[in-house]
Amino acid sequence: MKTQDFDYDLPLERIAQTPVEPRHNSRLMVMERATGRLIHDHFYNIGDYLRPGDLLVLNETRVIPARIFARKPTGGKVELLLLKKLGAVRWEALVGGKHLRAGQKLTLLDGGAACIAAELEGSRREIEFDQPVEPYLKARGQMPLPPYIRTRLEDPQRYQTVFAAVDGSAAAPTAGLHFTRELIDRLEKQKVEFARVLLHVGLDTFAPVHEEDPTQHAIHSEWREVNQATADQINAARSDGRRVIAVGTTSVRTLESAWDEEKQLVTPVSGPTSLYILPGFRFKVVDAMVTNFHLPKSTLLMLVSAFAGRENILAAYAEAVRLEYRFFSFGDAMFLL
């Protein structure tokens, strides 16, 4: 297995720059994993592929407006993208700017101060603020859209799911962006059930793998939580023979990381996970998956290939390009059955 095995050709015009309105009007490609057969539909019809008793698992993380700007004493501008809270006033961040060494003082635009507390790998730094930064983010922070989205987002809420509840992500769990409250209500009337987990999404999830051998790639940890009530919901569904359907790769990683092999159950968990799912992984919890179309050579493409087969996925992606599906964060959806 090589990283190159997960590459594919994608014309730039297929990368969605703006979200579809309303959310559930995005296209939906349904794949039967056993055969590779594809069905082309729209997301508002996803209920046609669900059964009473199916349990859809949502990631209720909320994206924080984590992009802020500062200046060095020399006047040079610095961009900070906050990735992970490490303490009351300390964060891990990606920094944009030259000569940002440990001990460097920074002044936030429109008030506040910070310093580079430690140098990490690449452009990562630990940043220590002079006070909790959350109020500043709410007042001055910008939504951290992925770099492949170059069109200004008029409504920042379109980069949040309608069920987002807990602040903490540097990127949206994009499979969830297709759901509207209207669609959720309709599915609940079909006796489809919902459960909620939490995984605060970091940018590394979306980064391409640069190592020739993907097993040599170091995936960074992300904080996740499955509470007792959700674990009970999932275990009850599995015991009843009902399907557990993960909405998004973040929900997949959360659920599979909560599996207790000895107990043969999903157990409550709270803390970091660095679960890296590659072809050959044996899924214990997830029966089906709602997901988007992912970047070439990314860990997410490897995850869906582990679930549905690399050949199936690459064939489906080629068909999606041919039929002009929209790719990546604001793009269309797949339902892997």
Phi, psi and omega per residue, in radians:
M1 nan 2.222 3.119
K2 -2.186 2.704 3.112
T3 -1.018 -0.627 -3.132
Q4 -1.060 -0.403 3.122
D5 -1.141 -0.233 -3.081
F6 -1.990 0.464 3.092
D7 -1.718 2.709 3.041
Y8 -2.757 2.796 -3.130
D9 -1.521 2.254 -3.135
L10 -2.352 1.963 3.054
P11 -1.082 2.471 -3.095
L12 -1.002 -0.570 -3.090
E13 -1.212 -0.178 3.106
R14 -1.499 -0.146 3.112
I15 -1.435 1.997 -3.081
A16 -1.137 2.277 3.136
Q17 -1.765 -0.371 -3.129
T18 -2.385 2.655 3.121
P19 -1.341 2.685 3.057
V20 -1.343 2.523 3.057
E21 -2.088 2.356 -0.271
P22 -1.192 2.967 -3.022
R23 -0.910 -0.759 -3.006
H24 -1.345 0.052 3.100
N25 -1.484 0.001 3.076
S26 -1.090 2.755 3.104
R27 -1.327 2.767 -3.129
L28 -2.351 2.134 3.000
M29 -1.781 2.090 3.137
V30 -1.749 2.245 3.117
M31 -2.064 2.229 2.957
E32 -1.510 1.923 -3.008
R33 -1.071 -0.619 -3.054
A34 -1.128 -0.555 -3.056
T35 -2.030 -0.322 -3.032
G36 1.402 0.047 -3.120
R37 -1.117 2.438 -3.116
L38 -1.986 2.465 3.029
I39 -2.163 2.392 -3.103
H40 -1.906 2.211 -3.012
D41 -2.631 -2.855 3.031
H42 -2.158 2.689 -3.008
F43 -1.098 -0.544 -3.127
Y44 -1.123 -0.205 3.087
N45 -1.746 0.235 -3.075
I46 -1.055 -0.448 3.101
G47 -1.050 -0.413 3.113
D48 -1.148 -0.326 -3.088
Y49 -1.903 0.144 3.135
L50 -1.940 2.759 -3.129
R51 -2.093 2.677 3.006
P52 -0.978 2.327 -3.131
G53 1.668 -0.254 3.038
D54 -0.989 2.490 3.140
L55 -1.991 1.923 3.071
L56 -1.581 2.235 -3.076
V57 -1.875 2.049 -3.073
L58 -1.803 2.555 3.014
N59 -1.673 1.976 -3.017
E60 -1.614 0.374 3.075
T61 -1.144 2.692 3.125
R62 -2.124 2.346 3.124
V63 -1.285 2.321 3.071
I64 -1.633 2.606 3.087
P65 -1.278 1.356 -2.814
A66 -1.606 -0.006 3.126
R67 -1.680 2.068 3.140
I68 -2.338 2.977 -3.051
F69 -2.293 2.597 -3.114
A70 -2.511 3.062 3.053
R71 -2.297 2.576 3.005
K72 -1.425 2.884 3.095
P73 -0.979 -0.465 3.114
T74 -1.343 -0.162 -3.098
G75 1.715 -0.156 3.138
G76 -1.119 2.423 -3.098
K77 -1.445 2.469 -3.134
V78 -2.242 2.329 3.032
E79 -1.790 2.318 3.099
L80 -2.063 2.230 3.014
L81 -2.028 1.844 -3.064
L82 -1.292 2.239 -3.069
L83 -1.856 -0.706 -2.986
K84 -2.696 2.294 3.089
K85 -1.379 2.224 -3.102
L86 -1.872 -0.314 -3.112
G87 -2.993 -3.006 -3.064
A88 -1.014 -0.692 -3.105
V89 -2.265 0.234 -3.087
R90 -2.047 2.350 -3.116
W91 -2.344 2.633 2.873
E92 -1.525 2.392 -3.067
A93 -2.522 2.717 2.871
L94 -1.589 2.360 -3.106
V95 -2.057 2.475 3.052
G96 -2.033 1.978 -3.090
G97 2.718 2.849 -3.067
K98 -1.690 2.606 2.989
H99 1.025 0.753 3.131
L100 -1.637 1.558 -3.058
R101 -1.812 2.831 3.091
A102 -0.977 2.354 -3.114
G103 1.667 -0.225 -3.134
Q104 -1.127 2.263 3.105
K105 -1.530 2.529 3.120
L106 -2.316 2.574 3.035
T107 -2.046 2.109 3.132
L108 -1.200 2.514 3.054
L109 -1.111 2.358 -3.128
D110 1.219 0.402 2.983
G111 1.973 2.624 3.137
G112 1.748 2.748 -3.101
A113 -2.382 2.747 3.126
A114 -2.699 2.980 3.030
C115 -2.537 2.746 3.042
I116 -1.367 1.937 -3.072
A117 -1.478 -0.546 -3.116
A118 -2.802 2.616 3.070
E119 -1.695 2.270 3.119
L120 -1.971 -2.890 -3.102
E121 -1.141 2.395 3.064
G122 1.040 -2.237 -3.125
S123 -1.626 0.251 3.106
R124 -1.461 2.463 3.077
R125 -2.482 2.686 2.902
E126 -1.588 2.241 -3.098
I127 -1.973 2.290 3.066
E128 -1.977 2.120 -3.129
F129 -1.613 2.824 -3.134
D130 -1.405 -0.141 3.092
Q131 -2.842 2.895 3.111
P132 -0.934 2.325 -2.973
V133 -1.595 -0.168 -3.052
E134 -0.981 -0.768 3.103
P135 -1.070 -0.630 3.110
Y136 -1.148 -0.711 3.122
L137 -1.059 -0.753 -3.125
K138 -1.116 -0.594 -3.099
A139 -1.498 -0.654 -2.963
R140 -2.172 -0.224 -3.045
G141 -1.234 2.668 3.094
Q142 -1.963 2.639 3.129
M143 -1.170 2.272 -3.064
P144 -1.469 1.282 3.132
L145 -1.173 2.590 3.104
P146 -1.046 2.679 -3.059
P147 -1.135 -0.363 3.137
Y148 -1.385 -0.116 3.036
I149 -1.689 1.945 -3.051
R150 -1.904 -0.071 3.114
T151 -1.613 2.347 -3.124
R152 -1.091 2.329 3.120
L153 -1.540 2.003 -3.063
E154 -1.200 -0.665 -3.104
D155 -2.072 1.821 -3.117
P156 -1.000 -0.412 -3.139
Q157 -1.174 -0.286 3.115
R158 -1.292 -0.158 3.017
Y159 -1.787 0.367 2.999
Q160 -2.153 2.530 2.974
T161 -1.283 2.761 -3.141
V162 -1.264 -0.235 3.131
F163 -1.871 0.167 3.124
A164 -1.039 2.361 -3.035
A165 -2.404 -0.469 -2.990
V166 -2.165 2.025 3.138
D167 -1.062 2.478 3.035
G168 2.811 -0.174 -3.037
S169 -1.690 2.602 3.016
A170 -1.671 -0.104 3.104
A171 -2.670 2.693 -3.098
A172 -1.379 2.574 2.930
P173 -1.357 1.580 -2.769
T174 -1.201 -0.413 3.101
A175 -1.071 -0.514 -3.140
G176 -1.310 -0.235 -3.094
L177 -1.172 -0.289 -3.095
H178 -1.392 -0.255 -3.069
F179 -1.490 2.357 2.949
T180 -1.894 2.818 3.076
R181 -1.083 -0.637 3.102
E182 -1.048 -0.776 3.140
L183 -1.166 -0.722 3.113
I184 -1.067 -0.755 3.109
D185 -1.061 -0.732 -3.132
R186 -1.122 -0.721 3.135
L187 -1.176 -0.667 3.099
E188 -1.107 -0.596 3.079
K189 -1.198 -0.392 3.045
Q190 -1.436 0.057 -3.105
K191 1.261 0.393 2.951
V192 -1.391 2.386 -3.105
E193 -1.828 2.772 -3.141
F194 -2.232 2.481 3.001
A195 -2.265 2.758 -3.093
R196 -2.204 2.311 3.013
V197 -2.134 3.135 -3.109
L198 -2.404 2.199 2.928
L199 -2.465 2.107 3.123
H200 -1.425 2.001 -2.963
V201 -1.372 2.247 3.023
G202 -1.782 2.862 -3.088
L203 -1.221 -0.394 -3.102
D204 -1.102 -0.457 3.126
T205 -0.983 -0.582 -3.037
F206 -1.694 -0.115 -3.013
A207 -1.281 2.470 3.046
P208 -1.116 2.650 3.059
V209 -1.537 2.197 -3.090
H210 -1.703 -0.367 3.117
E211 -1.211 2.497 3.121
E212 -1.109 -0.658 3.094
D213 -1.752 1.966 -3.057
P214 -1.085 -0.392 3.124
T215 -1.204 -0.262 3.132
Q216 -1.542 -0.102 -3.141
H217 -1.280 2.340 3.111
A218 -1.683 1.922 3.117
I219 -1.528 2.340 -3.100
H220 -1.393 2.694 -3.091
S221 -1.379 2.672 3.068
E222 -2.323 2.556 -3.088
W223 -1.436 2.318 3.142
R224 -2.434 2.825 3.141
E225 -2.602 2.354 2.937
V226 -2.205 2.040 -3.111
N227 -1.498 3.040 -3.059
Q228 -1.092 -0.729 -3.106
A229 -1.085 -0.732 3.131
T230 -1.201 -0.719 3.089
A231 -1.039 -0.709 3.113
D232 -1.121 -0.729 3.110
Q233 -1.024 -0.831 -3.073
I234 -1.180 -0.758 3.141
N235 -1.142 -0.619 3.093
A236 -1.149 -0.737 3.119
A237 -1.080 -0.780 -3.137
R238 -1.119 -0.717 3.139
S239 -1.112 -0.607 -3.127
D240 -1.435 -0.120 -3.090
G241 1.414 0.277 3.094
R242 -1.518 2.693 -3.065
R243 -1.389 2.414 2.982
V244 -1.766 2.024 -3.033
I245 -2.007 2.001 -3.138
A246 -1.440 2.269 3.027
V247 -1.645 1.685 3.108
G248 1.731 2.677 3.121
T249 -1.154 -0.463 3.107
T250 -1.168 -0.690 3.074
S251 -1.169 -0.639 3.087
V252 -1.027 -0.884 -3.088
R253 -1.135 -0.634 3.113
T254 -1.121 -0.842 -3.099
L255 -1.140 -0.819 -3.097
E256 -1.181 -0.503 3.110
S257 -1.338 -0.252 3.139
A258 -1.655 0.018 -3.125
W259 -1.313 2.282 3.075
D260 -1.808 1.906 -3.048
E261 -1.124 -0.641 -3.116
E262 -1.197 -0.764 -3.125
K263 -1.459 -0.283 -3.067
Q264 1.010 0.759 -3.126
L265 -2.520 2.769 2.876
V266 -1.396 2.267 -3.104
T267 -2.045 2.705 3.080
P268 -1.057 2.377 3.105
V269 -2.438 2.666 3.060
S270 -2.703 2.012 -3.108
G271 2.604 -3.008 -3.065
P272 -1.333 2.622 2.965
T273 -2.330 2.476 3.025
S274 -2.164 0.550 3.140
L275 -1.037 2.212 -3.086
Y276 -2.095 1.958 -3.023
I277 -1.782 2.042 3.125
L278 -2.121 2.814 3.049
P279 -0.877 2.368 -3.022
G280 1.861 -0.286 3.105
F281 -1.164 2.433 3.106
R282 -1.775 1.955 -3.115
F283 -1.323 2.286 -3.102
K284 -1.844 -0.397 -2.978
V285 -2.032 -0.776 -2.949
V286 -1.481 2.221 3.125
D287 -1.745 -0.467 -3.134
A288 -2.700 2.860 -2.992
M289 -2.552 2.339 2.924
V290 -1.710 2.290 -3.082
T291 -2.679 2.953 3.050
N292 -1.715 -3.080 3.035
F293 -1.593 2.218 -2.914
H294 -1.825 2.873 -3.100
L295 -1.147 2.570 3.040
P296 -1.009 2.494 3.048
K297 1.012 0.476 3.115
S298 -1.702 2.780 3.091
T299 -1.108 -0.475 3.137
L300 -1.245 -0.673 3.067
L301 -1.136 -0.621 3.087
M302 -1.170 -0.663 3.131
L303 -1.109 -0.861 -3.120
V304 -1.188 -0.499 3.056
S305 -1.181 -0.648 3.063
A306 -1.086 -0.588 -3.059
F307 -1.439 -0.726 -2.994
A308 -2.016 -0.068 -3.105
G309 1.685 2.260 -3.082
R310 -1.053 -0.774 -3.110
E311 -1.103 -0.739 3.097
N312 -1.044 -0.810 -3.081
I313 -1.141 -0.830 -3.106
L314 -1.143 -0.608 3.068
A315 -1.151 -0.714 3.120
A316 -1.146 -0.706 3.121
Y317 -1.127 -0.697 3.097
A318 -1.089 -0.692 3.092
E319 -1.184 -0.664 3.112
A320 -1.107 -0.695 3.072
V321 -1.109 -0.793 -3.117
R322 -1.062 -0.680 -3.095
L323 -1.605 0.172 3.033
E324 1.063 0.749 2.931
Y325 -1.176 2.795 3.112
R326 -1.705 2.372 -3.013
F327 -1.894 2.755 2.980
F328 1.313 -2.668 -2.840
S329 -0.996 -0.781 3.136
F330 -1.707 0.289 -3.060
G331 -1.561 -2.869 -3.089
D332 -1.469 3.126 -2.989
A333 -2.081 2.768 2.956
M334 -2.101 2.619 2.995
F335 -2.167 1.918 -3.100
L336 -1.666 1.916 -3.049
L337 -1.796 nan nan
